[in-house]
Amino acid sequence: IYHAIYKRLSAINFSLQRNFRQTVRSLVIGFGVTLVTNFEVALGLLDTDFGIALGLLVIDFGVTLLGD
């Protein structure tokens, strides 16, 4: 019985950790996108190829940094 309870608790714990990581990742990416967008607007780069590439780079970096 204890083993089953332990397994269920560890599954819940794992799922909470995953949700937490996903939430943090979303927040970081959202923050990064907002920051980069404001930066690009200030420099007038928003719709340029460079601006788009920079935005994608930041998102990609954020995802890589935080892993899955």
Steps between C-alpha positions, in 0.01 A plus 500: 500500500777746595674434171186593304457819703866589449473442125193720477665777702816493291289515182316805636830656604649439154197652330515804728867549423430474127214749518717735704781478244256564216353799684845643568599443139187677374566793733865527394413477131218751542731736685774455239261561211361812668849629568625434147183644346536823699868515407419450130222758504742749656753433224239476223593139422169331574402389150848454358658161436758574766230576754314177424821296513595658832158420646522137389852475637389623842208254511727216387760592760234513770367157410851351482601658828202362691496163329189290478 
